[in-house]
Amino acid sequence: MRAIILAAGLGLRLQQQPGKQFPKCLLRFDGITLLERHLRMLDAAGVTEVVLALGFEPAQVQAELANIARPAGHPPVEIVLNPRFDLGSVLTVHTVADALTRGGDVLLMDADVLYDERILNALVAGETVNRLLIDRDFEAGDEPVKLCLRDGVPVELRKQLMADLQYDTIGESVGFFRFQEHTARRLAEIVKGYVDSGRANMPHEEAVRDLLLESLAQRSHQFDTADVTGAPWIEIDFPGDVERAANEVLPQLLPIVGFAQ
């Protein structure tokens, strides 16, 4: 199993001070960067192959990476650069197409998430599978990416829902996905289509949505979902998210297995 961490963005909505901007994966909570937390969690889950997609200020991230000791025998973290990080995350996913298509299950993960190990454990559990994560306890609004289910089957993945959409369960999609080998290859093809058609400025969730709807149209129903409601996590986009992460989410996190903080 391979993890691809998307950490290329500028994070403008966080409104970091000009001249003091840094990639969001370098935000520190309890003295530990989000990047280090990702790597420690993946190590604990047995995911040793990690690809890190960078764009904005990659040298800062690489300097932090050099300070993070990996367990003996683990391969070094692979760095892939997206020079046009100012465009959408679809382009960043396109830059890691090789990592998507090498074979085996692939985890696609946003870097700007503070989360409990139960989130990752739900994602990696079991044999090869396509999996989405749903949190039914979420704040309504335009910002969350909604995941809608009907009879347990995922039928929509988007911020804005169609008025006539039929579903019986709704929640927020955690910014982590798991794809089987053939599904990851198909995602790479869809993403390439976005870039080739001038839609490189789109969020990568739109390409994942296309993949989901394609599976529904073919009646393959190849995606399952893991319900992580109750497990603490937060995606960090705005200054208020940093405060919530530190004051509300961090105190609820379980200690990372094998890592003395």
C-alpha positions in Angstrom: 0.0 0.0 0.0 1.3 3.4 -1.0 0.4 6.8 0.5 0.3 10.0 -1.6 0.2 13.1 0.5 -0.9 16.3 -1.3 1.0 19.2 0.2 1.6 21.6 -2.8 -0.9 24.3 -2.0 -0.3 27.9 -1.0 -3.0 28.0 1.7 -4.1 31.6 1.0 -7.3 31.3 3.0 -5.2 30.7 6.1 -4.0 34.3 5.7 -0.6 33.8 7.0 1.4 37.1 7.2 3.2 38.1 4.0 6.8 37.1 4.1 6.1 34.5 6.8 4.0 32.1 4.7 4.8 28.4 4.9 3.1 25.2 3.7 0.2 24.1 5.9 1.8 20.7 6.5 4.4 22.6 8.6 1.8 23.8 11.1 2.8 22.6 14.6 0.5 21.3 17.2 2.0 20.3 20.6 5.4 20.9 18.9 4.8 18.4 16.1 4.2 19.3 12.5 1.2 17.9 10.6 3.8 16.3 8.2 5.5 14.4 11.0 2.1 13.3 12.4 1.2 11.9 9.0 4.4 10.0 8.7 4.2 8.6 12.2 0.6 7.5 11.7 1.5 5.8 8.4 4.4 4.1 10.0 2.2 2.8 12.8 -0.4 1.6 10.2 2.3 -0.3 8.3 2.3 2.0 5.3 6.0 2.4 4.5 5.9 3.8 0.9 5.1 7.5 1.0 5.0 10.0 -1.9 4.9 13.7 -1.0 3.5 16.1 -3.6 5.0 19.6 -3.0 4.7 23.0 -4.7 4.8 26.1 -2.5 8.1 26.5 -0.6 9.3 22.9 -1.1 12.6 23.6 0.6 10.9 24.3 3.9 9.1 21.0 3.7 12.3 19.1 2.7 14.2 20.7 5.6 11.5 19.5 8.0 11.5 16.1 6.4 15.2 15.8 6.9 14.6 16.2 10.7 12.1 13.4 10.8 13.7 10.0 11.5 12.1 7.1 9.6 12.2 3.6 11.0 15.1 1.5 9.9 14.5 -0.2 6.6 11.7 2.1 5.4 12.3 3.7 2.0 12.9 7.5 2.0 9.9 9.7 1.3 9.6 10.4 -2.4 9.3 14.0 -3.4 7.3 15.1 -6.5 7.1 18.8 -7.4 4.2 20.6 -9.0 5.7 24.0 -10.2 2.2 25.3 -11.0 0.9 24.8 -7.4 -1.1 28.0 -7.8 -3.6 26.1 -10.0 -6.0 23.4 -8.7 -5.2 20.2 -6.8 -6.2 18.2 -10.0 -2.8 19.3 -11.4 -1.0 18.2 -8.3 -2.6 14.7 -8.6 -1.6 14.7 -12.2 2.0 15.2 -11.3 1.9 12.1 -9.1 0.4 10.0 -11.8 3.3 7.6 -11.7 2.7 6.9 -8.0 -0.9 6.3 -8.8 -0.3 3.7 -11.4 2.6 1.6 -10.0 0.3 -1.0 -8.7 -1.2 -1.9 -5.3 -3.7 0.0 -3.2 -3.1 3.8 -3.0 -4.1 6.2 -0.3 -4.6 9.8 -1.5 -4.5 12.2 1.5 -4.7 15.9 2.0 -1.8 17.2 4.1 -3.7 19.9 6.0 -5.6 17.6 8.3 -5.1 17.0 12.0 -6.7 13.6 12.8 -6.8 10.7 15.2 -5.3 7.3 14.3 -8.8 5.8 14.2 -9.3 7.8 11.0 -6.3 6.2 9.3 -7.0 2.7 10.7 -10.5 2.8 9.2 -9.0 3.7 5.8 -6.3 0.9 5.7 -8.3 -1.9 7.4 -8.8 -5.1 5.4 -7.6 -6.4 2.1 -7.6 -4.5 -1.2 -10.6 -2.2 -1.5 -11.9 1.2 -2.7 -12.9 3.2 0.3 -14.3 6.6 1.3 -14.6 8.0 4.8 -17.7 9.7 6.1 -18.3 11.8 9.2 -22.0 12.2 9.8 -21.4 14.9 12.5 -20.6 17.9 10.4 -21.5 21.6 10.1 -23.8 22.3 7.2 -22.7 24.9 4.7 -20.9 25.4 1.4 -17.4 24.5 2.6 -17.6 20.8 3.5 -17.3 18.2 0.7 -20.5 16.1 1.3 -20.6 12.4 0.9 -24.1 11.0 0.3 -25.2 7.4 0.6 -28.3 5.6 -0.6 -28.9 2.1 0.9 -25.2 2.2 2.0 -23.9 3.0 -1.5 -22.1 6.3 -2.2 -24.0 8.3 -4.7 -22.5 11.8 -4.5 -19.3 13.5 -3.5 -19.5 17.3 -3.8 -19.8 20.6 -1.9 -22.9 21.6 -3.7 -25.7 19.0 -4.0 -28.4 18.8 -6.7 -31.8 19.6 -5.3 -33.3 16.3 -6.6 -30.6 14.0 -5.3 -32.0 11.0 -3.5 -30.0 9.8 -0.5 -30.7 8.5 3.1 -27.3 9.3 4.7 -25.2 12.4 4.5 -21.9 13.4 6.0 -18.6 15.2 5.4 -16.0 13.4 3.4 -12.7 13.2 5.2 -10.0 14.3 2.7 -8.6 10.8 2.5 -9.3 8.2 -0.2 -8.2 4.6 -0.8 -8.1 3.1 -4.3 -7.4 -0.3 -5.7 -4.8 -0.6 -8.4 -7.2 -0.5 -11.3 -9.2 2.3 -9.8 -6.1 4.4 -9.2 -5.2 3.9 -12.8 -8.6 5.1 -13.9 -8.4 8.1 -11.6 -5.0 9.0 -13.3 -6.8 8.8 -16.7 -9.6 11.1 -15.5 -7.2 13.6 -14.0 -5.2 13.7 -17.2 -8.5 14.4 -19.1 -9.0 17.4 -16.8 -5.6 18.8 -17.4 -5.7 18.2 -21.2 -9.1 19.9 -21.4 -7.9 23.1 -19.6 -9.5 22.2 -16.2 -6.3 22.0 -14.2 -7.6 24.6 -11.8 -10.2 22.2 -10.4 -10.1 20.5 -7.0 -9.2 16.8 -7.2 -12.4 15.8 -5.4 -14.2 16.6 -8.7 -12.1 13.9 -10.4 -12.8 11.4 -7.6 -16.5 12.3 -8.0 -16.4 11.5 -11.7 -14.8 8.1 -10.7 -17.6 7.5 -8.2 -20.4 8.4 -10.7 -18.8 6.3 -13.4 -18.8 3.2 -11.1 -22.5 3.9 -10.4 -23.4 4.2 -14.1 -21.7 0.8 -14.7 -23.6 -0.6 -11.7 -20.4 -1.9 -10.2 -20.8 -0.2 -6.8 -17.2 -0.7 -6.2 -16.8 1.9 -3.4 -17.4 1.1 0.2 -17.5 3.6 3.1 -16.1 3.6 6.6 -18.0 5.7 9.1 -15.6 7.6 11.3 -18.2 9.7 13.1 -16.9 10.5 16.6 -13.2 10.2 15.8 -11.7 13.7 16.0 -10.3 15.4 13.0 -10.2 18.8 11.3 -9.2 20.1 7.9 -7.3 23.4 8.4 -8.3 26.1 5.9 -8.9 29.2 7.9 -7.3 30.9 11.0 -10.2 29.7 13.1 -9.5 26.2 12.1 -6.0 26.5 13.7 -7.6 27.5 17.0 -10.1 24.7 16.9 -7.4 22.2 16.0 -5.3 23.2 19.0 -8.1 23.7 21.5 -10.7 21.1 20.5 -9.2 18.4 18.4 -5.7 18.0 19.7 -6.8 17.2 23.3 -8.9 14.3 22.0 -6.2 12.6 19.9 -5.0 9.2 21.0 -1.2 8.9 21.4 0.5 7.7 18.2 1.5 4.1 18.6 5.2 3.7 19.2 5.8 7.5 19.3 6.6 9.2 22.5 5.6 12.8 22.2 
